[in-house]
Amino acid sequence: MLYDILLVDDHKIMRDGIKAILRNSEEFRVAGEAEDGAEAVNQCKRLRPAIVLIDINLPKLNGIEATSEIVRHCPETRVIILSMYDDENSVVSAIRNGARAFVLKRASDHDLLDALRTVAKGGSYLSPQVSDRLLNRIKRGDLEDKRVPQALEGLSPRELQVLRLVAEGKTSKEIAVLLDLGLQTVRSYRKTMMKKLNVTNVAGLTQIALAAGLTRFNEAGVGSVEPTAHE
C-alpha cells in the first residue's frame, strides 16, 4: 500500500532532503507540501493524506497548533512532529494535541522511515533520545506539562491559540482566517480572555502572553501590537 504524505516545513532545503529520502520508497510518496501551519491545515483538508510530517517551529500556526487543527478537521490523518527540540514538555504537548509520533531532526533516515511505517500501521513512535528522557522523568515522578504557565491555566486550548496570535500582532480578521473561525467568535474569545486575565486591552493580553513565553515555538514571528481592541 502506498501512503500519501503532506510535508510541512518552512525551509525548502529540509523538505527537499526528506523528499530525497522517500524518493525510492515503495511505501510513501509526498502528495503535497506546505510552508506554514495554516497552509498545512488547508492542504490537509484538500488532500486528505494518510500522514502529515510537520515541523514544530512554523509561521502563523506552529506545528503543535496545526496538529490540533488537523486532527479536528481530518481525524483519519495521522501526524508526525519533526523537531529540533528534544525537551519533554514539547513532546507531551505534541502528543496531547493529537500527534502520533515525535521525531528529532537529527534522527537517521532509518529512524524516520521507522516512524513513518509505525504510524502508517496505526502505532506511535518517539525518537529513542526522547523516549529515554521521558522514561527517566517518569521514574523520578516529575513528569509535568509546563507548556501552560499558571497565569494562563484558566484558558482553553482554543483561547491559548488566539492569545498567541494576538501577541504576534495578528488582527481578529487574520486570526479568524488562520483558525477557520467567525470574526465575532474571535472577538468573543478576546473579550473572554481579557475578563479571565483581568486586563482591559490587547496590549495587556500581549504583555501576559510574552511574559508567559507563549510564543516560544515562533519567537521570530512576534509582531507589533494591534492598535485597538475591537479589530
C-alpha atoms as a printed R data frame, in Angstrom:
    type eleno elety resid chain resno       x      y      z
1   ATOM     1    CA   MET     A     1   0.000  0.000  0.000
2   ATOM     2    CA   LEU     A     2   1.227  3.484 -0.880
3   ATOM     3    CA   TYR     A     3   0.693  6.154  1.791
4   ATOM     4    CA   ASP     A     4   0.341  9.811  0.822
5   ATOM     5    CA   ILE     A     5   2.324 12.267  2.943
6   ATOM     6    CA   LEU     A     6   1.862 16.002  3.415
7   ATOM     7    CA   LEU     A     7   5.279 17.507  4.124
8   ATOM     8    CA   VAL     A     8   5.307 20.721  6.174
9   ATOM     9    CA   ASP     A     9   8.436 22.766  6.850
10  ATOM    10    CA   ASP     A    10   9.258 26.413  6.225
11  ATOM    11    CA   HIS     A    11  12.727 25.520  4.928
12  ATOM    12    CA   LYS     A    12  12.779 24.185  1.365
13  ATOM    13    CA   ILE     A    13  16.126 22.502  1.912
14  ATOM    14    CA   MET     A    14  14.597 20.396  4.692
15  ATOM    15    CA   ARG     A    15  11.606 19.416  2.537
16  ATOM    16    CA   ASP     A    16  13.921 18.519 -0.327
17  ATOM    17    CA   GLY     A    17  16.035 16.380  1.970
18  ATOM    18    CA   ILE     A    18  13.026 14.407  3.185
19  ATOM    19    CA   LYS     A    19  11.747 14.001 -0.364
20  ATOM    20    CA   ALA     A    20  15.127 12.569 -1.313
21  ATOM    21    CA   ILE     A    21  14.828 10.009  1.493
22  ATOM    22    CA   LEU     A    22  11.356  8.984  0.325
23  ATOM    23    CA   ARG     A    23  12.040  9.106 -3.403
24  ATOM    24    CA   ASN     A    24  12.908  5.418 -3.703
25  ATOM    25    CA   SER     A    25  10.317  4.271 -1.195
26  ATOM    26    CA   GLU     A    26   7.586  1.963 -2.396
27  ATOM    27    CA   GLU     A    27   5.548  2.714  0.728
28  ATOM    28    CA   PHE     A    28   5.346  6.516  0.845
29  ATOM    29    CA   ARG     A    29   5.007  9.411 -1.537
30  ATOM    30    CA   VAL     A    30   4.897 13.155 -0.955
31  ATOM    31    CA   ALA     A    31   1.453 14.232 -2.124
32  ATOM    32    CA   GLY     A    32   1.802 17.868 -1.092
33  ATOM    33    CA   GLU     A    33   3.913 20.464  0.688
34  ATOM    34    CA   ALA     A    34   3.258 23.460  2.917
35  ATOM    35    CA   GLU     A    35   5.435 26.181  4.436
36  ATOM    36    CA   ASP     A    36   3.364 27.196  7.460
37  ATOM    37    CA   GLY     A    37   0.840 25.759  9.874
38  ATOM    38    CA   ALA     A    38  -2.212 27.445  8.399
39  ATOM    39    CA   GLU     A    39  -1.354 26.239  4.897
40  ATOM    40    CA   ALA     A    40  -0.810 22.751  6.309
41  ATOM    41    CA   VAL     A    41  -4.342 22.655  7.704
42  ATOM    42    CA   ASN     A    42  -5.814 23.838  4.398
43  ATOM    43    CA   GLN     A    43  -3.748 21.360  2.381
44  ATOM    44    CA   CYS     A    44  -4.771 18.549  4.690
45  ATOM    45    CA   LYS     A    45  -8.452 19.357  4.193
46  ATOM    46    CA   ARG     A    46  -7.927 19.259  0.424
47  ATOM    47    CA   LEU     A    47  -5.561 16.291  0.048
48  ATOM    48    CA   ARG     A    48  -6.671 14.097  2.980
49  ATOM    49    CA   PRO     A    49  -3.208 12.496  3.269
50  ATOM    50    CA   ALA     A    50  -2.569  9.410  5.358
51  ATOM    51    CA   ILE     A    51   0.264 11.139  7.232
52  ATOM    52    CA   VAL     A    52   1.336 14.711  7.900
53  ATOM    53    CA   LEU     A    53   5.021 15.157  8.654
54  ATOM    54    CA   ILE     A    54   5.254 18.608 10.217
55  ATOM    55    CA   ASP     A    55   7.938 20.805 11.767
56  ATOM    56    CA   ILE     A    56   7.201 22.155 15.238
57  ATOM    57    CA   ASN     A    57   8.501 25.689 14.604
58  ATOM    58    CA   LEU     A    58   6.355 27.209 11.850
59  ATOM    59    CA   PRO     A    59   4.971 30.634 10.914
60  ATOM    60    CA   LYS     A    60   1.319 31.533 11.523
61  ATOM    61    CA   LEU     A    61   0.293 28.352 13.363
62  ATOM    62    CA   ASN     A    62   3.107 26.396 14.964
63  ATOM    63    CA   GLY     A    63   3.321 22.658 14.440
64  ATOM    64    CA   ILE     A    64   1.523 21.752 17.649
65  ATOM    65    CA   GLU     A    65  -1.359 24.139 16.994
66  ATOM    66    CA   ALA     A    66  -1.589 22.945 13.396
67  ATOM    67    CA   THR     A    67  -1.672 19.355 14.664
68  ATOM    68    CA   SER     A    68  -4.664 20.171 16.841
69  ATOM    69    CA   GLU     A    69  -6.471 21.691 13.844
70  ATOM    70    CA   ILE     A    70  -5.551 18.815 11.523
71  ATOM    71    CA   VAL     A    71  -6.827 16.216 13.993
72  ATOM    72    CA   ARG     A    72 -10.041 18.211 14.386
73  ATOM    73    CA   HIS     A    73 -10.711 18.585 10.655
74  ATOM    74    CA   CYS     A    74  -9.117 15.365  9.360
75  ATOM    75    CA   PRO     A    75  -9.384 12.730 12.115
76  ATOM    76    CA   GLU     A    76  -8.301  9.959  9.765
77  ATOM    77    CA   THR     A    77  -4.943 11.677  9.143
78  ATOM    78    CA   ARG     A    78  -2.022 10.806 11.435
79  ATOM    79    CA   VAL     A    79   0.501 13.457 12.404
80  ATOM    80    CA   ILE     A    80   4.230 13.103 12.972
81  ATOM    81    CA   ILE     A    81   6.008 16.038 14.595
82  ATOM    82    CA   LEU     A    82   9.520 16.723 13.325
83  ATOM    83    CA   SER     A    83  11.548 18.897 15.684
84  ATOM    84    CA   MET     A    84  14.927 20.279 16.638
85  ATOM    85    CA   TYR     A    85  13.705 20.380 20.257
86  ATOM    86    CA   ASP     A    86  14.073 17.312 22.430
87  ATOM    87    CA   ASP     A    87  12.594 18.669 25.662
88  ATOM    88    CA   GLU     A    88   9.923 16.574 27.295
89  ATOM    89    CA   ASN     A    89   7.384 19.383 27.532
90  ATOM    90    CA   SER     A    90   7.326 19.803 23.754
91  ATOM    91    CA   VAL     A    91   6.764 16.075 23.355
92  ATOM    92    CA   VAL     A    92   3.967 15.963 25.934
93  ATOM    93    CA   SER     A    93   2.255 18.972 24.364
94  ATOM    94    CA   ALA     A    94   2.512 17.434 20.891
95  ATOM    95    CA   ILE     A    95   1.029 14.112 21.991
96  ATOM    96    CA   ARG     A    96  -1.742 15.779 23.965
97  ATOM    97    CA   ASN     A    97  -2.701 17.738 20.838
98  ATOM    98    CA   GLY     A    98  -3.013 14.596 18.740
99  ATOM    99    CA   ALA     A    99   0.418 13.815 17.283
100 ATOM   100    CA   ARG     A   100   1.146 10.113 16.841
101 ATOM   101    CA   ALA     A   101   4.928 10.463 16.724
102 ATOM   102    CA   PHE     A   102   7.747 12.831 17.672
103 ATOM   103    CA   VAL     A   103  10.931 12.572 15.603
104 ATOM   104    CA   LEU     A   104  14.071 14.647 16.073
105 ATOM   105    CA   LYS     A   105  15.530 16.351 13.034
106 ATOM   106    CA   ARG     A   106  18.893 14.808 13.830
107 ATOM   107    CA   ALA     A   107  17.390 11.328 13.511
108 ATOM   108    CA   SER     A   108  18.766  8.994 10.854
109 ATOM   109    CA   ASP     A   109  16.990  8.191  7.608
110 ATOM   110    CA   HIS     A   110  16.291  4.745  9.055
111 ATOM   111    CA   ASP     A   111  14.627  6.225 12.162
112 ATOM   112    CA   LEU     A   112  12.416  8.490 10.054
113 ATOM   113    CA   LEU     A   113  11.272  5.573  7.911
114 ATOM   114    CA   ASP     A   114  10.653  3.508 11.048
115 ATOM   115    CA   ALA     A   115   8.458  6.300 12.410
116 ATOM   116    CA   LEU     A   116   6.502  6.541  9.157
117 ATOM   117    CA   ARG     A   117   5.956  2.778  8.984
118 ATOM   118    CA   THR     A   118   4.900  2.578 12.624
119 ATOM   119    CA   VAL     A   119   2.415  5.419 12.338
120 ATOM   120    CA   ALA     A   120   1.080  4.174  8.988
121 ATOM   121    CA   LYS     A   121   0.202  0.889 10.713
122 ATOM   122    CA   GLY     A   122  -1.636  2.701 13.496
123 ATOM   123    CA   GLY     A   123   1.127  2.819 16.091
124 ATOM   124    CA   SER     A   124   3.012  5.588 17.867
125 ATOM   125    CA   TYR     A   125   6.691  6.452 17.792
126 ATOM   126    CA   LEU     A   126   9.175  8.540 19.781
127 ATOM   127    CA   SER     A   127  12.808  9.106 18.851
128 ATOM   128    CA   PRO     A   128  14.951  6.986 21.191
129 ATOM   129    CA   GLN     A   129  16.605 10.041 22.791
130 ATOM   130    CA   VAL     A   130  13.193 11.491 23.576
131 ATOM   131    CA   SER     A   131  11.723  8.281 24.971
132 ATOM   132    CA   ASP     A   132  14.753  7.772 27.216
133 ATOM   133    CA   ARG     A   133  14.396 11.248 28.725
134 ATOM   134    CA   LEU     A   134  10.661 10.803 29.230
135 ATOM   135    CA   LEU     A   135  11.214  7.455 30.907
136 ATOM   136    CA   ASN     A   136  13.758  8.987 33.288
137 ATOM   137    CA   ARG     A   137  11.324 11.752 34.256
138 ATOM   138    CA   ILE     A   138   8.529  9.237 34.807
139 ATOM   139    CA   LYS     A   139  10.841  7.245 37.082
140 ATOM   140    CA   ARG     A   140  11.626 10.417 39.050
141 ATOM   141    CA   GLY     A   141   7.917 11.192 39.255
142 ATOM   142    CA   ASP     A   142   8.309 14.725 37.966
143 ATOM   143    CA   LEU     A   143   6.761 14.480 34.504
144 ATOM   144    CA   GLU     A   144   4.662 17.564 34.164
145 ATOM   145    CA   ASP     A   145   3.426 19.566 31.196
146 ATOM   146    CA   LYS     A   146   4.683 23.076 31.825
147 ATOM   147    CA   ARG     A   147   3.549 24.418 28.491
148 ATOM   148    CA   VAL     A   148   0.740 26.468 30.090
149 ATOM   149    CA   PRO     A   149   2.021 28.827 32.823
150 ATOM   150    CA   GLN     A   150  -0.059 29.278 35.949
151 ATOM   151    CA   ALA     A   151  -1.337 32.692 34.821
152 ATOM   152    CA   LEU     A   152  -2.956 31.051 31.786
153 ATOM   153    CA   GLU     A   153  -4.362 27.913 33.423
154 ATOM   154    CA   GLY     A   154  -7.934 29.184 33.135
155 ATOM   155    CA   LEU     A   155  -7.774 29.458 29.349
156 ATOM   156    CA   SER     A   156  -8.992 26.773 26.980
157 ATOM   157    CA   PRO     A   157  -6.672 25.380 24.248
158 ATOM   158    CA   ARG     A   158  -8.514 27.486 21.665
159 ATOM   159    CA   GLU     A   159  -8.145 30.621 23.783
160 ATOM   160    CA   LEU     A   160  -4.415 29.924 24.093
161 ATOM   161    CA   GLN     A   161  -4.183 29.728 20.309
162 ATOM   162    CA   VAL     A   162  -5.968 33.038 19.928
163 ATOM   163    CA   LEU     A   163  -3.844 34.637 22.645
164 ATOM   164    CA   ARG     A   164  -0.590 33.612 20.964
165 ATOM   165    CA   LEU     A   165  -1.730 35.040 17.648
166 ATOM   166    CA   VAL     A   166  -2.819 38.266 19.337
167 ATOM   167    CA   ALA     A   167   0.660 38.525 20.891
168 ATOM   168    CA   GLU     A   168   2.169 38.195 17.428
169 ATOM   169    CA   GLY     A   169   0.218 41.215 16.229
170 ATOM   170    CA   LYS     A   170  -2.479 39.400 14.258
171 ATOM   171    CA   THR     A   171  -5.807 41.189 13.864
172 ATOM   172    CA   SER     A   172  -9.060 39.436 14.664
173 ATOM   173    CA   LYS     A   173  -9.761 39.088 10.936
174 ATOM   174    CA   GLU     A   174  -6.401 37.387 10.391
175 ATOM   175    CA   ILE     A   175  -6.948 35.092 13.374
176 ATOM   176    CA   ALA     A   176 -10.390 34.159 12.092
177 ATOM   177    CA   VAL     A   177  -8.867 33.069  8.769
178 ATOM   178    CA   LEU     A   178  -5.964 31.190 10.369
179 ATOM   179    CA   LEU     A   179  -8.192 29.241 12.769
180 ATOM   180    CA   ASP     A   180 -11.212 28.930 10.475
181 ATOM   181    CA   LEU     A   181 -13.432 30.799 12.918
182 ATOM   182    CA   GLY     A   182 -16.043 33.514 12.564
183 ATOM   183    CA   LEU     A   183 -14.895 37.070 13.207
184 ATOM   184    CA   GLN     A   184 -17.393 37.536 16.024
185 ATOM   185    CA   THR     A   185 -16.192 34.292 17.595
186 ATOM   186    CA   VAL     A   186 -12.618 35.581 17.700
187 ATOM   187    CA   ARG     A   187 -13.770 38.880 19.192
188 ATOM   188    CA   SER     A   188 -15.728 36.941 21.794
189 ATOM   189    CA   TYR     A   189 -12.625 34.925 22.686
190 ATOM   190    CA   ARG     A   190 -10.664 38.127 23.154
191 ATOM   191    CA   LYS     A   191 -13.265 39.663 25.428
192 ATOM   192    CA   THR     A   192 -13.471 36.479 27.485
193 ATOM   193    CA   MET     A   193  -9.678 36.313 27.815
194 ATOM   194    CA   MET     A   194  -9.500 39.930 28.921
195 ATOM   195    CA   LYS     A   195 -12.007 39.175 31.648
196 ATOM   196    CA   LYS     A   196 -10.230 35.976 32.752
197 ATOM   197    CA   LEU     A   197  -6.810 37.648 32.773
198 ATOM   198    CA   ASN     A   198  -8.061 40.924 34.276
199 ATOM   199    CA   VAL     A   199  -6.799 43.212 31.508
200 ATOM   200    CA   THR     A   200  -8.658 45.859 29.553
201 ATOM   201    CA   ASN     A   201  -6.960 45.916 26.149
202 ATOM   202    CA   VAL     A   202  -4.933 43.972 23.588
203 ATOM   203    CA   ALA     A   203  -1.672 45.407 24.902
204 ATOM   204    CA   GLY     A   204  -2.424 43.774 28.252
205 ATOM   205    CA   LEU     A   205  -3.108 40.409 26.596
206 ATOM   206    CA   THR     A   206   0.138 40.710 24.644
207 ATOM   207    CA   GLN     A   207   2.205 41.509 27.725
208 ATOM   208    CA   ILE     A   208   0.848 38.452 29.550
209 ATOM   209    CA   ALA     A   209   1.443 36.164 26.563
210 ATOM   210    CA   LEU     A   210   5.020 37.352 26.089
211 ATOM   211    CA   ALA     A   211   5.791 37.179 29.815
212 ATOM   212    CA   ALA     A   212   4.441 33.615 29.904
213 ATOM   213    CA   GLY     A   213   6.576 32.564 26.928
214 ATOM   214    CA   LEU     A   214   3.534 31.592 24.903
215 ATOM   215    CA   THR     A   215   5.287 32.462 21.630
216 ATOM   216    CA   ARG     A   216   8.187 30.083 22.223
217 ATOM   217    CA   PHE     A   217   7.640 27.986 19.089
218 ATOM   218    CA   ASN     A   218   7.614 31.037 16.845
219 ATOM   219    CA   GLU     A   219   9.785 33.668 18.510
220 ATOM   220    CA   ALA     A   220  10.807 35.204 15.210
221 ATOM   221    CA   GLY     A   221   7.182 35.823 14.332
222 ATOM   222    CA   VAL     A   222   6.316 38.121 17.203
223 ATOM   223    CA   GLY     A   223   4.913 41.266 15.694
224 ATOM   224    CA   SER     A   224   3.526 44.613 16.726
225 ATOM   225    CA   VAL     A   225   0.537 45.011 18.994
226 ATOM   226    CA   GLU     A   226  -2.822 45.756 17.441
227 ATOM   227    CA   PRO     A   227  -3.668 49.428 17.844
228 ATOM   228    CA   THR     A   228  -7.213 48.808 19.055
229 ATOM   229    CA   ALA     A   229  -9.144 46.145 20.906
230 ATOM   230    CA   HIS     A   230 -12.061 45.982 18.502
231 ATOM   231    CA   GLU     A   231 -10.400 44.827 15.292
